[in-house]
Amino acid sequence: MRLKKKVSRGHSARAASVDVHCHVFNSWDVPVRQFIKLVYLEKFPGGHLADSLVDFLELIMRFDAPTTGEEIDELKGARFSLNRLKPHGTNDHNLRAVAHALEQMWNRSSENREWVQQQLRNHWRKPRISLTPAHFKRAAQYLMGRKGFDLFTWIKFALIYTKPRWEITEQLVSLSATQEKEVVLYTPAMLDIGFPLNQGDTSDLREQVKLMSLISQMKGWNCAVHAFVAFDPFRSKSDPTVLDTVMNAVQSKGAIGVKIYPPMGFKPCGNYDSELNRQMKRFLDFCLNKDVPIMAHCCFSQFVTPTQGACAAPEAWHTFLKDHKALRLNLGHCGGPWDIDPNQLTSTIWTKTVIELLGCGDYPNLYADVADDSFILEPGSARNRTMMKKLRGFLNANAYAKTRLLYGSDWSLLARESGTSKYYERMKTDFCQGRYGLDFTDDQTRGFLGGNALRFLGLAKNPNGSKPKNRVRLENFRSKNGLDMSIFSKIDAQ
């Protein structure tokens, strides 16, 4: 990994993009096994020995990842300078992680051993009787050298989560030269889903807030990094300090907003549980009163049961927005345009509903990102052409919605696909314009890539020249910590 000091390049008004939906958490911050099942195997479901694949990925992801406390000490020791930090994800580290996972799999069960033999059938041509660590090291070298094969991509994905969060951030901002030059702000979202999955022993939220606040103060990137803090109303029911932690993160720790995950089984209002409704009301009242941006997962994906997944439907937000029009809200994934048929439970096309809400003009702070659109990596493919045709039709019928769409990568989750380094360029060209694109004007393209996000986040000045509350909070945080303030001139140039 390149950790050389970056040279400031300057950015024109045409190149001030924002990745409004991304992630840089590691394996301590999520319930690893459930995370793999919910997020990863959704793309590659079932199959013989699928549980063994989960075992293998889990073993890699849990290998030597630094805790929040260890990383906080590391950043303080380096005085928040990227140049003083040493990468963890070296070739040697990655090789040891995969070799360790293979050895554990071999010794754990007959099913796991069968899976290993299946993956290495072209490498181990003779029956294995007695294996040494050297055998597993060579086997790991073999698997990691098979570029272009699915398992190679899966291994690369799992290895990301063994790194410290600052290094995952560095990997994100350096995915491509164009992205590194043009994206001036990343807003990585924390994820708190362990409690409703009965795996609540993930990194303490207060420690995550502290760590991401320090990452916001890192020197060496040509961009700003400010996180969305996670809020889980189920955890808040049992721990009354959760909302206080969220509020403190936004008001004094440099957090840009709050991420919530409704497919765990909750809605903004009208829940089956009165206490859950109370927690959501406390949270939403805070966001309304302080003008705090919310990013809510709005896609029928990554749920335990379909009924829980349906809680992420845009109709639930429409009910709330009718009486709270000013809420600053991003419907993450825009309803899931890659799954554009009527939903099995709500009988509605979620993306169509989202775009109609965006297009009606009744909600001045409502937006939607299209993060994790992996179809765009193959823009000429049949599935991408089909999706874009339907999306283009929805937008043509709701033209105002074109000014409300946001760019997001959903990286590092996007890394479960091959070719992710091309994602930003593909979205910039093939999604917005191009042969199969949405026929955006240049202004609409610039808005999609960054300008719309700056308005959603409350960072762009109001029409009368005043500054939104979030802009004031961020200016205070960056000024207090001696950070580069030129991000605001780039924002004002849009």
N, C-alpha and C positions, 0 to 999 in steps of 0.2 A: 504493500500500500504506500502511495506517495504521501509524505507528510511534510513536503517542503513548504517554505513560507510562500503564501500566495501574494501575487503582485496585484495591487488594486488596478482595475481596468476602467472603472466608471461605467455607468449604464445610461442609455438614452431612454426617453419616454417610451420607445418602442420595445424596450427589453427590460421590463421590471415585472417579472413573473412571480407568482406565489404558488407554492405547493401547499394547498390548504388542508389536504387530507393525506397524512403519512404517519409512519410509526417508527420508533427507534428503541423500543423496549427489548430486553433480553429475556432469557428463560426463567430468571427469578421472578419476573413481573407478571407471569401468566401461569395458569394451571396447565402445565406442558402437555400432558396426555390428552386432556379434553380440548386444548387449543388445537392440537394436530388433527383430532377427529372433526372438530367443528369447522376449522378453516381450511385444512389441507386436503383431507380425504373427500371433501365435498366436490373437489375438482376431479378426483380419481377414486370414485367409490368402489367398494366391494372388491371382488377378486379373490383368488386363492391366496391364503396366507396374508391377507390384508392386515390382520392384527400384528403380524411379525414386522411388517413395514412400519407400523406405529411404534413398536418396541425399538426398532433400529433408530428411527428419527429421534425418539425420546432420549435414548442413550447418548446420541451425539449432542443434542441440545443441552443436556445437563452436564456436559463435560467442562469443568473448570471455568464456568461463567462467573464473572465477579459480581458480588452482591452490591447493593446500593451503598452500603457503608464502605466497602473496599474501594469503590469507584470515587466516592466523595473524597476519601483520603488521597487517592491518586491525583485527582484534579487539583486539590489544594497543594499537594507537593510539587506539582508542575506549574503552580501559580497561574492556572487557567490558560497556559500557552500550548497550542497545538504542537509547536516545535519541540517542546520538552517531554512530550508523551511518546511512549514506545508502543507500537501496535501489538495487540495480543494475537490477532488472527494470522499468524505467520504460517508458512507452508508446513513447518515442523509441528506447530500446534494443531493444525487441521489434520495432518496425517496421524498424529497420536490420538486425536478424538475419534476418527473413523476406525483406526485399528483397535482401540479400546472397545468401541461398540461392537465390532465383529467378534472379538474374543468373548465378550459378555453374552452375545447372542449364541455363540457356539456352545457355551457351557450352561446356558439357562434352561433350555427345553428341546425336545426332539423337533417341535414345530419350528422353533427359531433356527435350529441347525439345518433343517430342510430348506428354509428360506435362504440361509447363507450359501448352501451348496448350489441352490438354483441360480443365485446371482453370480456365482463364481464357477459355473460349469465349464466355461471356456478357459478359465485360468487354472483351476484344479482338475486336471484331466484324469488323475489317478485317485483312487479312494484315499481319504485322509484317515489316518489312524492316530497319530500323535502329532500335535501341533505346538509349535513354540511361538513366542511373541514375534519372532522374525517372520514366520509365515503370515501372521495377521498384518504385519506392517507391509509386506509385499502385496498382500491381497488389497489392502487399503490403497496402495499406490496404483494398483490395477483399476479399481473402481473410480478413483479420482482422475484417472487419465482417459476415461471413456466419454469425452465430450460429445454432445449430441444425443446421448442416451438419457431416458427419463430419470434413471436413478442418479445420474451425475447432477442433474438440476436439483433433485430433491436433497441430495447431500449438501450442495452449495447453500440451499435454503436453510437447512438445519444448522449449518456452521455459523450463519449470521448471528444466531441467538446465543452463541458461546462468547460473544465479544462484549466489551463494555459499551454503554450507550453512546459515549462520545465517538467511539470508533465506528459504530453503526451509522451515526450521523455523518461522519466523514465519508463513509462509503456512499451514502445517499447523495450528498452534495457533489460528489465526484463521479456520478454515474456516466456522464457524458460531458464533453467540452462545451457544447451548446448550453446544456442545463447549468453547468457551473458558471457560465458567463451571464446568463439571463435571469435565473431565479434568485431574487433578492431576499425572500422570506420563506422559511419553512415553519410549519406549525404542527409538529408531531403530536399525536394524540396518545395519551396514556390509556390503558385498558384495564378495567377492574371488573372481571367476570368470575373471579374465583369463588366468591361467597355463594351466589345462587347455584353454583356447580358443586357445592360441598367440598371445595378445595380452596378454602379461604386463607391458606398459609403462604400467600404470595408476598412480594415485597410490601412493606408498610407504606401506605399512601403518603404519609408525611415525609418519609425518607425519599420517596420518588419525587415529590414536589421539591424538596431541597436539592436533589441531584439535578433535576431538569432546570432549576433556577441557576445552578452553577454552569451547566452546559450553555445556557443563554449568555453567560458572561465569558465564554471561551474566545480567545483571540487567535486568528489565523484563517478564518473563513471570510469570503467575500459576500457573506449573507448574514442575515439575522435569523436566530432560532428561538422561537417562543412556543411553548407547549400548550396543548389543551389538557387540563387536569381532568381525571375521570371522576364521575359521580355514580355510585351504585345505591339506589334507594333501599335495596334489600340489606346491604351492609349498614346503611344509615339507620335502619330500624333497630339494629342491635347495638350500634355505637353512635351515640349522639354527637361525638366530636367530628364525624366524617364531614358534615356540611361546613363546620368551622374551618376544617383543613382546606376544603375547596374554596371557600370565601377568601381565606388568607392567601392562597396561591394566586388568585386573580388580583387581589388588591395590593399585594406587596411583594410577591415572589416572581413576577414577570410572566405568569401564565396568561395566555391570550384569550382563553375562554374555557368552556367545559364540554367534555365528550360524554355522551350517554349511550347506552346500548340496549334499546328496548326489546330486541329479540330474546333477551334473557327472561322476558315475561312481564313487562310493565308498560304502561301507556302514560301520556302526560296527565290524563285525568280519566275518571270512570273506571278505575281498577276494582277488582273484586274485593280488595282488602282496604279497609278504611285507613289503616295506619300507613299503607303504601301511598294512598292518596294524600295523606298529610305530609309525608316526606317529599313527594313530588311538588306539592303546593309550596312548601317552604323553599325548595330549590328554585322553582320557577318564579316565585315572588322576588327572590334575590336577583335573579338574572334580569327580570323586568325593571326592578328599581335601580339597579346599577348599570343597566344597558350592557349586559355581558353576552357575548356570542355563544351559542350552543351548536354543537355538531351532533346530530342524532343519526345513528345507523338507520337507514330507510331502504331496506332491501330484504327480500324473503330468503335469508341465508344465515348460516352459522347459528342455528338454534338447536335445542335439544328435542323439542316437540313442535309440530306445525302450529299448534294453538299458541305456543309462546312466540314463535316466529311471526305470527300474524299481528302481534302487538306493535311491530315496526311499521305497520301500514300507514300511508300518508293520511288516510281518512281520520285517524286518531288525532293527528296534529291539526287537521282542518277544524275539527270540533273545538279544539282549544283556541285556535287562532281567531275564530269568529268573535270572541270576547277579549282577545289580547293581540290586537293587530300589530303592535309595535315590537313584538318579540323578535329578537335577532337570531334567526334560525337557519342552519344549513341542513337540508335533508340529504344526508350522505348517501352516495351511490344513486341518487335520483330515481329511486324505486327499483333499480336494477334493470336497465334497458336491454341487457343481454338475455333477460328472461322476460320477454315482452308479451306473453300470453296472459289471459285472465288468471288471477291468483286462485288457487284451489279452495281457499277459505273465504276470501272477501268477494270473489267473483268480479273483481275489477282489475284493470291493467294499471299497476302501481305507477309506472313511468308516465303514462298518459295523465293520471290524476295529478302527479307532481307538476307536470308541465302546465296543466290547466290552472293549478294554484299559482304558479309563477306568473302565468300569462294574464291573469285576471286583473292584476294591478292593485288588489285590495290590501296587500300585505307588504309594506314598504321595506321591510328588512328580511324578507324570505328569499332564500337562495337554495341551490342544489348543486352538489359536485357529481362528477362522473368518474370518480376514482375507481381503479381496478378494472378498467375496460381493456382486458387482455386481448379482446378480439382485434383491437386496432394494431396489434403487433403484426397481423397479417391482413392488411387493409383490403386486399383483393379476394379474400376468402369468401365463400358463400355465406357463412354465418355472419361475417361483418357487413357484407353488402345488404343482407336481409335486415339486420338490426338498424343500420343507418337509414335505410329507406323508410322504415316505420318511424324512426326518431325524427327524420326530416319532415314527415307528414304531420306529426304532432306539433312540431315547432312552427311550421307554416300556418297552422290553424291557430297558433298562440304566439304571434310574432314577438310580443314583449318578453316572453320567457327567454329569448336569446340573450338578453342583457342580464340574466339571472343565473346563468350556468357558470360553474367554477371548475378550474383545473385542479386535479388531485391525482396522486400516483397510487396511494394505498401501499406504497413501499414501506416496510420490507415484505409485506404479505404478497405483493406483486412478484417477488423474487421466486415464487414457486413456478413461474413461467420462464421459458427461455427467451433471451433477447430483450430483457428489461432495460438495458442501457439505451435502447432506441425509443423508449416509451414517450419521453417528452417531445422528441422531434416528430414522432408519429401523431401525437395529439395536436401538435402545433400545425402540422400540414394536413395529414390525411383525415383527421377528425373535423377540423374547422373548415377546411376548404378541400382541395384535391378532387380527384375523379369521383370518389365515393363519399365526400365530405358533406358538411351541412350548409355549404354556400354562404358562410359568414363573410361579412365585409371585413376590411382590415381593422376597423374600429371594434367590431364585435369580436374579432379574434384577439385583439389586445385586451379587451374586457374579459374574455374567457380565461386568458392566461394569467391575468393579474388584477386588472382594474376592478372587476366585479368583487373579487375577494377582498380587496382593500376597503370597499364600501361595506361588505358584509361584516368584516372584522371591526368596523368602527375606527379605522385608521385614516381614511380619507377625510378631509375637512368637509364640513357641511356646506351647502350652497351659499350660506351667508358668511362663510369664512371662519366660523367657530369650529372648535375641535370637539369631537365626540368624547365621551367619558373614557372609552378604551384607549384612545389616542393619548389623552392626558396621563392615564395610568402608565402606559408604556414609555412615554417620554420621561416621566419621573423615575421609573425603574432604571432606564438606560443612563440617564444623567447621573443619578445617585451612585451607580456602579462604574462610572467612567467609561462607558461604552460608546462606540462609534454612533454619532447622531445623524450621519449622512443618509441613513435609511429613510428619514422623514423627508428629505429633499427629493429623494427618488419617488416616494409616495406622492408628494405634491406635484411632481412633474407629469403624473398620469392624467 
